[in-house]
Amino acid sequence: MKRLLLAGLCAGIAMYIWSTIAHVVLPLGSMGLSQIPNEQPVLAALNASLGSNGGLYIFPSMDPKGSMDDYSKKLVTSPSGILAYTPPGAKALETSQLIVEFFTEMIEAFLIVFLLPANFTTVSARTGFAATMGLLAAIVTNIPYWNWYHFSATYTASYMLVEIVSFTIAGAVAGLILRPKR
């Protein structure tokens, strides 16, 4: 049990280090994201419309009593998308965000370790299993956003890569720690 806990802890730390490198050192964290040209009027309009009401918004709005045909017609003349809105006053890169990210990756790593099949005794088998879990996680979280909300293909591919590599690294670390004793 101690080896499992150690493997989960080390795998989680490795995932966090990789994620930090991917977002801070490599351009993977910002690929596919664009800046709004002449953003000041857009920011002013958002602040005037939403103010302190942070949340996730979809636009254009769909009348709950309207039909899909009505909404389709609205899309012909209106831009569409989703907006994750945070009201003015937020801080960049808060400590609490880093802590949540760290614990998220720790939970992922412990799940990888505890879900590893007992008959996967080689480092390569464990790494492959974790990589497959990473591929599954990347597909489940990214492809629907690309499909339904039109996230860019570049953004989608880079975030999928980050997740797959993260899980693969965790699997390799866990595989090394959990190698059968000779």
N, C-alpha and C positions, 0 to 999 in steps of 0.2 A: 504493500500500500504506500509506503514511503517513496518508493521509486516512481509510482504513478503520480503522486503529488509533486515530486521533484520534476518529473517530465512535463507535467502540466504547467508548472511555474516557469520553467526554463523556456518551454515552447511559447508561452504567453509573452514573456520578455522579448524573445526573438521576433515574434509577430509585431510587437510594439516598435522595436528598433527598425524593422523593415518598413513599417508604415510611416515612421518618421522620415526615414531616408527617402521613400517614394514621394512624400509630400513636400519635404523641405529642401532636399539636395537635388532630386530628379524632378523633371517637369511633369511627372505623372499626375500630380494633384490638381494641376490647372489646365491640363490638356482638354480641348473641346469647350472651354469656357470663354466667352467673349465679353468685352466691355460694352456698355451701352454708349453709343456716340452721343455727345451733347446730353449727358445724363441729368444735368441739373433740373431741366423742366420736368423730366420723368420723376425724379426724386421728390420734387415739390408737389407734383400731382398725387403721388403715392401718399405722401405725408398728409396732404389736405384731405384725401379720401379715406385713408385708413387710420391715420393718427397713431394712437397707442394700442390699436387692435392687431397685435401680432398674430400670425397664423399662416396656414397654408390655403391659398386661394386659387381657384380655377377661373379662367375667363375665356370667352364671354360667358356670362351666367346663362344657365338653362332654366327656363320657366318650368317649375315642377308640374304644371298643368298642360304644358305644351308638348308637342310631339317631337320625335326625332327629326322629322322632316322640317319642322320650324327651326330647330337648332341647326340643321344642315344649311338652311338658307342664311341664318345669322353668320355662320362661319365663312360664307362666300364674301361677305363685306367687312368682317371684323377679324382682327388678329386673335390668335388663341394661344393659350399656354397655362402654365402653373406658376405661381409666385409664392416663394417662402419669404414672408415679410416679417422683419424685426423692426420694431419702432426705434426712433432715435434714442441714443444713450447706451447702445451695446458696446462692449469692449472687444477688441481683437484678441483672439487666442487666450481665453481665460483659463486659469488653472483648473477650474471645475471641468472644462471641456477636455483637457488633457487627461484628467483623472477618469472621466467617463470612458474615454477612448481606451485607456489602459485596462480598465476593468472589463470592458467589452471584449478586448482581445484575450484577456485572461480566461474569461468564460468560454470563448471559442476554443481556446487551446485545451482547456480541461475537457470540453466535450469531445474534441478530437481524440484525446488520450483515452478517455473512458469508453469511446465507441470503437476503438481499434479492435478488430477481431483478434481473439487470443491466438489463433493459428497463424497470424501474420507476425512471424518472428524475425524477419530480416529488416534491415533499415530501408531497403528499396521497396519492400512490400508496404511498410508503414508509411513511407513517404508517398507512394503511389495512392494509397487509400486516402490520405489527407489531401493530396492534390485533387483527387476526384471529389472530395467533399467541398473543396474550394471552388471547383468548377461548378458544382451544383449551387453553392451559395451565390456565385457570381451571376449565374444564369437567372436564378430566382429573383435577385434584387435589381439587376440592371436591364435585362432584355425587356421586361414589361415597361419600364420607364422610357426606353428608347421607342418601343412600339406605340404606347398609348399617349405619352406626353412629349414625344419628339425630341428627347435628349439627343445630342449629337452623337454620331457614330464614333467619333474620336474620343469623346468623354466616356462613352459606354465601354469601348475597348480598353481604354487606359484604366478605368476602375475595375474592370473584370481582371485585367492583368495583375493589378495590385492585390486583389483578393486571392487569386489563384496562387501567386507567388507566396503570399502570406501563409496560406494553409500548407503549401508545400514545404516551406521553411519550418513551420511548426511540426509537421510530420517527420522531417529529417531529424530535428532536434530530439523529438520524443523517441524516434527510432533508435538514435544513438544511445540515449539514456536507458532505454528499455531492452537493449540487446541482451540475449540470454547470457547468463554468467557461465564462464568456461570452467 
